[in-house]
Amino acid sequence: MKAGKEYWSSNRSDRSVNPYPEIGRAEVVESCRELPVLDFGCGVGRLAGEFEPQDYRGVDINADRLRKAAELNPGHTFDLVDNHKEIRKWPMNGSIIVDNVLIHIPDIDIVDLIKTFCECSRSVVQCEHIGRRWRGGRLSLHRELDEYRGMFRAQGFDIDRTIEVMNPRLKANMSVITWLRK
């Protein structure tokens, strides 16, 4: 199995569609109070249609998923990125969405990624299962809330609110966390 970035940037069609696309969608959108939004790791653009095209930009490392996103969401902007620091080239004072993305970022890279997000936005909306009990190999790097809290607080961000959403497949809650600049 490929690890991390190599795996997600490969053209694997079996990972292109979320089997439960509705889970957390409304809660993530509701949490994006600052526009425009940058959907980091947007995949096939499951959230794009919830925003006006001028208020949304999706970025991903997989070209096939981005082509599908553009097909499903005409008029919205999607960009291929190879490095998270590339997001600095777009003016951002809104929200960055990381919907089940941070769980795939290696521990060695996560602090720098969060620092970049915080430099480029007023809020970060994170959606994932929280807790190391969910860790499962190289592609499932779940962290505890206190770990994220420390990383975000170091950048002057803190939790504004948390919404719990039931994931019926796992029979467990996912957390939608809004981090705001304090």
C-alpha positions as CSV (number, residue, x, y, z in Angstrom):
1,M,0.0,0.0,0.0
2,K,1.2,3.5,-0.8
3,A,1.7,5.9,2.1
4,G,0.1,9.3,2.7
5,K,0.5,11.8,-0.2
6,E,1.6,9.1,-2.7
7,Y,-1.6,7.2,-2.0
8,W,-4.0,10.1,-2.1
9,S,-2.5,11.7,-5.2
10,S,-2.6,8.5,-7.2
11,N,-5.5,8.0,-9.6
12,R,-7.5,5.5,-7.5
13,S,-11.1,5.6,-8.5
14,D,-12.2,3.4,-5.6
15,R,-11.6,6.3,-3.2
16,S,-13.2,9.0,-5.3
17,V,-16.7,8.8,-3.9
18,N,-17.7,9.2,-0.3
19,P,-20.2,6.4,0.6
20,Y,-21.9,8.7,3.1
21,P,-21.7,12.1,1.5
22,E,-24.4,13.7,3.7
23,I,-22.6,13.0,7.0
24,G,-21.6,16.4,8.5
25,R,-22.3,18.3,5.3
26,A,-24.9,20.7,6.9
27,E,-22.8,21.1,10.0
28,V,-19.6,22.0,8.1
29,V,-21.4,24.5,5.9
30,E,-23.2,26.1,8.8
31,S,-19.8,26.4,10.6
32,C,-18.3,28.4,7.7
33,R,-19.3,31.9,8.8
34,E,-16.4,33.5,7.2
35,L,-16.4,33.7,3.4
36,P,-14.8,32.8,1.0
37,V,-14.0,29.2,1.8
38,L,-11.0,27.1,0.8
39,D,-11.9,23.4,0.9
40,F,-8.5,21.8,1.5
41,G,-8.6,18.2,0.3
42,C,-11.9,18.7,-1.5
43,G,-11.9,15.4,-3.4
44,V,-14.9,15.3,-5.7
45,G,-16.2,18.6,-4.3
46,R,-19.0,17.2,-2.0
47,L,-19.3,20.6,-0.3
48,A,-18.9,22.9,-3.3
49,G,-22.6,23.0,-4.3
50,E,-23.4,24.4,-0.8
51,F,-21.6,27.7,-1.6
52,E,-21.9,30.2,-4.4
53,P,-19.1,29.8,-6.9
54,Q,-17.4,33.1,-6.0
55,D,-17.3,32.0,-2.3
56,Y,-15.7,28.6,-2.9
57,R,-12.3,27.2,-4.0
58,G,-11.5,23.5,-3.7
59,V,-7.9,22.2,-3.7
60,D,-6.7,18.6,-3.8
61,I,-3.6,16.6,-4.7
62,N,-5.5,14.2,-7.0
63,A,-6.2,15.5,-10.5
64,D,-8.9,12.8,-11.3
65,R,-10.9,13.8,-8.2
66,L,-10.7,17.5,-9.2
67,R,-11.9,16.7,-12.8
68,K,-14.9,14.9,-11.2
69,A,-15.5,17.9,-8.8
70,A,-15.5,20.3,-11.8
71,E,-17.9,18.1,-13.7
72,L,-20.3,17.9,-10.7
73,N,-20.0,21.6,-9.8
74,P,-19.8,23.7,-12.9
75,G,-18.7,27.3,-12.2
76,H,-16.8,26.5,-9.1
77,T,-13.0,26.7,-8.9
78,F,-10.8,23.7,-8.3
79,D,-7.0,23.7,-8.2
80,L,-4.4,21.0,-8.1
81,V,-1.9,21.6,-5.3
82,D,1.3,19.6,-4.6
83,N,2.2,21.3,-1.3
84,H,0.0,22.9,1.3
85,K,2.0,26.1,1.2
86,E,0.6,26.8,-2.3
87,I,-2.6,27.9,-0.7
88,R,-0.9,31.1,0.3
89,K,-1.1,32.3,-3.3
90,W,-4.8,32.9,-3.0
91,P,-6.1,35.8,-1.0
92,M,-7.9,34.3,2.0
93,N,-9.5,35.9,5.0
94,G,-12.4,33.4,5.2
95,S,-12.7,29.8,6.3
96,I,-10.6,26.8,5.5
97,I,-12.5,23.5,5.5
98,V,-10.6,20.3,6.4
99,D,-13.2,17.6,6.1
100,N,-11.6,14.3,7.0
101,V,-8.2,15.5,5.8
102,L,-6.1,16.0,8.9
103,I,-6.4,12.3,9.8
104,H,-4.3,11.6,6.7
105,I,-1.4,14.1,7.5
106,P,1.6,12.5,9.1
107,D,2.5,13.7,12.6
108,I,5.8,15.2,11.3
109,D,3.8,17.5,8.9
110,I,0.7,18.4,10.9
111,V,2.1,21.4,12.9
112,D,3.3,23.1,9.7
113,L,0.1,22.5,7.9
114,I,-2.0,24.0,10.8
115,K,0.3,27.0,10.9
116,T,-0.2,27.6,7.2
117,F,-4.0,27.3,7.7
118,C,-4.0,29.8,10.5
119,E,-1.8,32.3,8.6
120,C,-4.3,32.2,5.7
121,S,-7.7,32.4,7.3
122,R,-9.9,33.7,10.1
123,S,-11.4,30.3,10.8
124,V,-10.7,26.6,10.2
125,V,-13.6,24.1,10.1
126,Q,-12.4,20.6,10.9
127,C,-14.6,17.5,10.5
128,E,-13.4,14.0,11.7
129,H,-13.5,11.3,14.3
130,I,-11.5,12.6,17.2
131,G,-9.3,10.3,19.3
132,R,-6.3,8.1,18.8
133,R,-8.5,5.0,19.3
134,W,-9.4,5.6,15.6
135,R,-5.8,5.3,14.4
136,G,-5.4,2.4,12.0
137,G,-2.2,2.3,10.0
138,R,-0.4,4.8,7.8
139,L,-3.6,6.4,6.3
140,S,-5.6,6.9,9.5
141,L,-3.7,9.2,11.9
142,H,-6.4,10.4,14.2
143,R,-5.4,12.6,17.1
144,E,-6.9,13.7,20.5
145,L,-8.7,17.0,20.8
146,D,-6.0,18.2,23.2
147,E,-3.3,17.6,20.6
148,Y,-5.2,19.7,18.1
149,R,-6.0,22.3,20.7
150,G,-2.3,22.8,21.5
151,M,-1.4,23.1,17.8
152,F,-4.2,25.7,17.1
153,R,-3.6,27.7,20.3
154,A,0.1,28.0,19.4
155,Q,-1.2,29.9,16.3
156,G,-3.6,32.1,18.2
157,F,-6.7,30.1,17.4
158,D,-9.1,28.3,19.8
159,I,-12.4,26.4,19.6
160,D,-15.4,28.5,18.9
161,R,-17.8,25.5,18.9
162,T,-18.1,21.8,18.4
163,I,-21.0,19.9,16.8
164,E,-21.2,16.2,17.1
165,V,-22.7,14.3,14.1
166,M,-23.6,10.6,14.1
167,N,-21.8,8.4,11.6
168,P,-24.1,5.5,11.0
169,R,-21.5,3.3,9.4
170,L,-19.2,3.5,12.4
171,K,-22.0,4.1,15.0
172,A,-19.9,6.9,16.5
173,N,-19.9,10.6,16.5
174,M,-17.8,12.8,14.2
175,S,-16.8,16.2,15.4
176,V,-17.2,19.4,13.4
177,I,-14.9,21.8,15.2
178,T,-14.7,25.5,14.4
179,W,-11.3,27.1,15.2
180,L,-11.3,30.9,15.3
181,R,-8.6,33.4,15.6
182,K,-8.7,34.9,19.1
